[in-house]
Amino acid sequence: MEKKLYRIEQGKMLCGVCMGIADYLNMDVTVIRLILAALTVCSAGTGILLYAVTAIIMPVKPV
């Protein structure tokens, strides 16, 4: 079965991007959220820009 990257609506906090990435990488969503927060703080807001772009590009996972 082919693995695809989707935003996940159930359990999301904002748009479901971190949930989708965590599901795709088989990781805990908290780790992904912490990485995104660190990226935002350490690189002058790059994490926010990446999150916004992926929220627009990634399709929602069909139910």
N, C-alpha and C positions, 0 to 999 in steps of 0.2 A: 504494500500500500504506500502511496506517495505521501510524504509529509509536507504540509503546507502551513504557512504562517498566517494566522488570523487574529483579529481582535476578539476577545471573549467577553460577552455581555454579562454573564452571570458571575457575581463576585467582584465586579470591577469597582474601582474607586473613582476614576475619571472617565476614561474612554475604553479601558480594557486592553491597552497596549502592553503593559507589563505582564498581565495575565497571559496574553497570547505568546509573548516571548518566553515566559517561564514554561508554559506548556510545550512549546516547540523544542526548548532545550532540556526538558525534563528536570527543571530546577524549582526551588521554592520561590514563590513570587516575592517574598520579602527580600531575598537576596537581590533580585532584579531591581526592586524599588530602591534599595540602599545604593546600588551602583549608579542608578539614575540620579539620585539625590547628591551623591558625591561628585558626579560629573557636572551637575548644575552648579554646585558651590565652588568647585576647584577650577572650572574653566569658563568663568564669566557668563553663565547662563546657556552654555551649549546644550546641556541636557534638556532644557525647556524647548529649544528649537528642534532638537531631534525628536522629542516626544510629539510635538505638534505636527511635524512632517509625517511621522509614522502613523499618527492617528488619522491623517487625511488619506494616506496611501494604502494602509492595510485594510483588507475587506473584513467585514464582520463574519464570524463563524456561523454557518447555517445551523439551525436547531435540529 
